[in-house]
Amino acid sequence: MLEPGDPAPDVSAPNQHGDTVSPEWAGVAVVYFYPEDETPGCTVEAQQFTTEAESYADAGVTVYGVSTDDVGSHADFAEKEGIEFDLLADPEEAVCEAFGVPRITGRAKRTTFVIVDGEVECVYEGVDPDGHARDLLLDLMDDGVVDL
């Protein structure tokens, strides 16, 4: 698994709209891996990142959600939950592999990376999805990574 100080990997994956996304990792980005669309914990986490989306945008932070679900699953999930940030579809597990995220029965283990100017700043493993979006934003402010 990538650790703080490691360079962010070059990755590309389709989002929920079928558009290929290749993050350049300029500025601050949050990449959160989650197991599966429309499951209770993953839904709570996505809803809360959606609720905090304006605060993340105001702080200049780009948010990406990643799971091994396909584009169609992401499209349905995003429409149902009003998700506007990119959900990257990784059914071949290439993005998971690039970040070193463990998988259990083909599903990404819940892991979040903060990337600052192309370098991994911090890693959160085994997070509780309820409250993670807000707690992460507060951590970024406390650590001086972003201002609001």
C-alpha positions in Angstrom: 0.0 0.0 0.0 1.2 3.5 -0.8 2.5 5.4 2.2 3.0 9.1 3.0 5.8 10.5 0.9 5.1 8.1 -2.0 4.3 9.6 -5.4 0.7 9.3 -6.5 0.3 6.8 -9.2 -0.7 7.6 -12.8 -4.2 6.1 -13.2 -7.1 6.3 -15.5 -10.6 5.0 -15.1 -14.1 5.7 -16.3 -16.4 7.7 -14.1 -20.1 7.2 -13.6 -20.8 9.0 -16.9 -18.4 6.8 -18.9 -15.8 9.5 -19.3 -12.2 8.5 -18.8 -10.7 10.4 -15.8 -6.9 10.7 -15.4 -6.2 12.8 -12.3 -3.1 15.0 -12.6 -2.8 15.3 -8.8 -2.2 19.0 -8.8 -3.3 20.6 -5.5 -5.1 18.5 -2.9 -7.2 15.4 -3.7 -9.0 12.8 -1.6 -9.3 9.3 -3.1 -11.6 7.1 -1.1 -11.9 3.4 -1.9 -15.1 1.7 -0.8 -16.4 -1.9 -1.2 -19.6 -1.6 -3.1 -22.3 0.7 -4.5 -25.6 0.9 -2.7 -24.6 -1.0 0.4 -25.4 0.6 3.8 -21.9 1.8 4.8 -20.9 2.9 1.3 -24.1 4.8 0.9 -23.6 6.7 4.1 -20.1 7.5 3.2 -21.1 8.7 -0.3 -24.0 10.8 1.1 -21.7 12.5 3.6 -19.0 13.3 0.9 -21.9 14.7 -1.1 -23.1 16.8 1.8 -19.6 18.1 2.3 -18.9 18.6 -1.4 -19.2 22.4 -1.3 -16.8 22.6 1.7 -14.3 20.4 -0.1 -14.7 22.5 -3.2 -14.3 25.8 -1.2 -11.1 24.3 0.3 -9.8 23.4 -3.2 -10.0 19.7 -2.6 -11.0 17.3 -5.4 -12.8 14.1 -4.3 -12.7 10.8 -6.1 -14.6 7.7 -5.0 -13.3 4.3 -6.3 -14.8 0.8 -6.1 -14.5 -2.3 -8.2 -18.1 -1.8 -9.4 -18.7 -1.0 -13.1 -19.8 2.2 -14.8 -23.4 1.2 -14.9 -23.5 0.5 -11.2 -21.8 3.8 -10.5 -24.2 5.6 -12.8 -27.2 4.2 -10.9 -25.7 4.9 -7.5 -24.7 8.5 -8.4 -28.2 9.2 -9.8 -30.0 7.8 -6.8 -27.8 9.6 -4.3 -27.1 12.8 -6.2 -23.4 12.3 -6.3 -21.6 14.8 -8.5 -17.9 14.1 -7.8 -16.2 11.4 -9.9 -16.9 7.8 -8.9 -14.2 5.8 -10.7 -15.1 2.3 -11.9 -12.3 -0.2 -11.3 -13.7 -3.7 -12.2 -10.3 -4.8 -13.3 -8.8 -3.6 -10.0 -6.1 -1.6 -11.7 -6.6 1.5 -9.6 -6.7 -0.6 -6.4 -3.5 -2.2 -7.5 -1.8 1.1 -8.3 -2.6 2.3 -4.8 -1.9 -1.0 -3.1 -5.4 -1.2 -1.7 -6.2 -4.7 -0.4 -9.3 -6.5 -1.8 -11.5 -9.0 -0.2 -13.5 -11.2 -2.6 -12.8 -8.6 -5.3 -14.0 -5.7 -3.3 -11.7 -2.8 -2.2 -11.0 -2.5 1.5 -12.2 0.9 2.8 -9.1 3.1 2.5 -8.7 6.8 2.0 -5.7 8.6 0.6 -4.9 12.4 0.7 -2.7 13.5 -2.1 -1.0 16.9 -2.1 0.8 18.1 -5.2 1.3 14.6 -6.5 2.5 13.0 -3.2 0.6 10.9 -0.7 0.2 13.1 2.4 -1.7 10.6 4.6 -3.6 7.3 4.5 -6.7 6.3 6.5 -7.3 2.6 6.7 -10.4 0.8 8.0 -12.4 4.0 8.5 -15.9 4.2 9.9 -17.9 5.5 6.9 -20.3 7.5 9.2 -18.6 10.8 9.8 -15.5 10.1 7.7 -16.1 12.9 5.2 -16.4 15.6 7.9 -13.6 14.2 10.1 -11.3 14.1 7.1 -12.0 17.7 6.2 -11.4 18.8 9.8 -8.1 16.8 9.8 -7.0 18.6 6.6 -7.8 22.0 8.2 -6.1 21.0 11.5 -3.0 19.8 9.7 -2.8 23.1 7.6 -3.3 21.3 4.3 -6.4 23.4 3.5 -8.1 26.6 4.7 -11.8 27.3 4.7 
